[in-house]
Amino acid sequence: MLKKFVFWFQTNYNLNRSKVLIIIPCYNEGQNIVPLLNELKPLSFENTDFTILPVNDQSTDNTLALLKKNSTNFLNLPNNLGIGGAVQSGIKYAERYGFDYAIQMDGDGQHPPSEVPLLLKEALHSGCDICLGSRYMKWEGFQSTAMRRLGIRVLNTLIRLTTGQKIYDCTSGYRLFNRRAINLFAEYYPDKYPEPEVIVYAKLKGLKISEVPVFMRDREGGESSISGLSSLYYMIKVSLAIAFIKLSFVFTKK
């Protein structure tokens, strides 16, 4: 009971330091998660305390066993919820324990922890509610396949037409949410391919979105679920989802 009180007090009344939750959705990331956790250990930023939260989405490999051995803080979901459900579970955790920021980071090693300060600096400088880490502002690092880049350009254009916001990398899973965004997405978060849908939903809800160039790497191990013809399927599905979100706001006046 005393430990819970101390954690609650520090969470709600330590006004001098920001509290940042790093959310790492994990599904069969046994090849990647331990090197990523080790890389996160020295992460630091001025007047900031970091909490690392891997979220195991019912992996069928040894991901859970590795988390039990290498992480003192993680969520193990009782059912497979997909990327959206895994990320929202982390966001709900951030809301419950009063974190100032939540940063989503892939568990496959593509997102170097060294880029985290860039997201925080942009959030502090611009006052944005969501900050996206983009690989297509400076075109440095891993750029994905030509087919997927084409699909991203199409989705970026659709988002601009739908919301008026120019976005360079709408599918980036490297992103920061401030407390306002945390509160919004703790209530609702798209479930299947959420990254572009989140941008549209947030803009229509009046949130401010910013974007910064970051360096990304290729996967350390495993394979992406979006490649080849699945990239075309992804683009069609997300385009329809974006259109649906926009229409729902038009007709319901949310």
N, C-alpha and C positions, 0 to 999 in steps of 0.2 A: 504493500500500500504506500509506504514512504517513497519507494523508487518511482512509482507512478505519479505521485504528487510532485516530486522533484522534476521529472520529465515534463509534466504539464506546466509547471511554473516557468521552467527555462524556455519552453516552447512559446509561451504567451507573453512573458514579461522581460525577456532579454532584448532590450530595444537597441542595443549598441551593435549587434551583429545580425547579419542576414542569415536565414536558414534556407538552404537549397537542397532539394531532394533530387537525386539522379535516378530516374526510372529506367530500368533496363528490361524490356519485354523479352522473354526467352522461350523459344520453342526449339528443342533439339539443337542447342548451342554448346554441346559438350566439348567440341573442338576449340571453341572460342572464348568461353566465359571466364575461365581462370586467368588467361593472359590479360583479358580486359580488366578484371578485378585488380590484378597486380598493377596494371598501368594507372588505375584510378587512385591507388593508395597515396601517392604524393600530391594529388590535386590540391591546389590552394588558390585563394583569391582574398584580397584585402577585406578584413572584417566579415568573413563569411565562414559558416560552418556547413560542411557537406555531409549528407547522409546518403549512402548508396543502397538502392532498393532493387535488386533483381526480382522479376516477377515470372515465376515458372508457370507456363501455360500448359500444364499436363504433358510435358515432354515425354517421349517414348525412349529416349536414349539415357545417358547417365548425367544429364544436366542437374537434376535434383540432388543426386548424391554428391556432385561436385559443389553445389551451393551449400549443402549441409557441412561440408568439410572446409570450405574456403570463405564463407560469408556468415557473419553473425546476424545479419538482418536481411530477410527476404520474404516474399510472399509465395505460397504454393497454392495455386488455384485448384478448387475441387473438381472443376470441369474445364475442358478446353473452350475458351471464350474467343479465340482469335486475337489478332493484334489490337483491335479496338478495345476489347474487353480487358486485355492485359494492361494496356496503357491507362484506361479509366480506373482500374483497380489501384494503380499507383497514384493517380490524381486524387481519388477518394482518400487515400492515406495522407496525401499532402494537405488536403482540406481538413481532415480530422485533427491532425497534429499541428496545424497552424504554420506551415512552411510559407516563406515569402515567395519562393520560386520553385517550380518543378521543371526539370530538364529531361526530355525524352532522348534516349540514346539507344541505338541498335545494339543487340548482343553479339553481332557477328564480327566485330572489330573494325567496321568501316568508319566509325566516328571516333577520331582520336580525342581522348580526354583533354589534351592540350589546347583544344579549340574552345572549351567551355568558357574561359574568360572572355572570349570575343562576344559570346551571346550575352553574358552578364553586363559587359561594358555597354553594349548597344541598348539593353533594357534600361540601364541606369541613365544613359545619355539622352535617349529619345522618349523615355516614359512609355514605351510600347507595352501592350498587354501580351503579345506573342512575338517572339523573335525566331525567324527561320534561319537555319544554317544552309547556305546555298553553295553548290559546287559549280554553278553556271554563271556567277557574276564575274569571276576572274579566270574561269576555266583552268583551274589547277587541280592536280590529283586525279583520282579515278573518275571517269566520266560516264560509265555505263555503256550499254550497247547503242548502236545507231537507231535501231527500231524503238528502243525505250526512250531515247532522247527526242525522237520525233513525236512520240505520244505525249511526252511531258510538255513539249511546245504547244501542242494542240490544247492540252488541259490548261496551260498557262493563259492561252488566248481566251478560252471559255471563261476562266475565272475573271479575267479583266473585263470581258463583256458583261458578266453577271454582277460584278461588285464594283468595277471601276478601279480596282487595285492591280498594279503591275507586279507580277510575281515571276521570279526567274526559275525557281526550283520547287514547284508545288508538291512534289512527292517526297521531299526530304523528311526523313524521320528524326532529324537532329534539330530539336526545337525547344524553346523556352516558353513557359507559361508563368505569368505573374499571378498574384493572389486573385485578381478579378477573373482571369481566365480559368484558374483552378476552380473557383466557385461555380462558374458557368458549366464547365465540362465534367464536374463531379455529378451534375444532374443529367446531362445528356452527352454522349460521345458516339460518333459513328463506329460501326463494329467491324466491317470487312476490310475495306481499303480506305482508312479514315483520313489520311494526310490532306488530300485536296479538299475533301468535304469539310474538314475542320476549318479551313481557311474561309470558305464561303459562309459557313454558319456563323463564324466569329465576326466577319465583316457585317453581315446582315443584323447581327446583334449589337453592332456599334463598337466593337473592340478595335483597337489600333494594332496593326501588324507591321512589323519591320523585318528587314532581311539583311544578313551580313554574309560576306564570302568566307567560306571555310574550306579547309583541305580535307578531302575524304580519301579513304583507301579502298582497295578491293577487299572482298571477304577474305578473312583469314582461313576459313574452312567451310565445307558445306556448299549448298547451291541456293541461289535465289529462287523464290517461288514465282517470280515474274520475269519470264524470259521467252524469247521466240514468239510463237503465236499467242501465248498467254499475255504478252504485252498489248496486243490488239484487243483482246477480251477485256483486259484491265481498263484500257482507255474508253471503250464503249460503256462499260458498267459505270465507271466513275462519271463520265459525261452525263449519263442518265440520272445518276444520283445528284449531281450538281443542279441539273434542271429541276428535279423534284424538290430540292431544298428551296430554290428560288421561287418556284410556283407556290409552295406551301406558305411562304412569307407573303406573297402577293395576295393570296386568297384568304388567309387567316389574319393578316395584319398584325403578325407577332412583333 
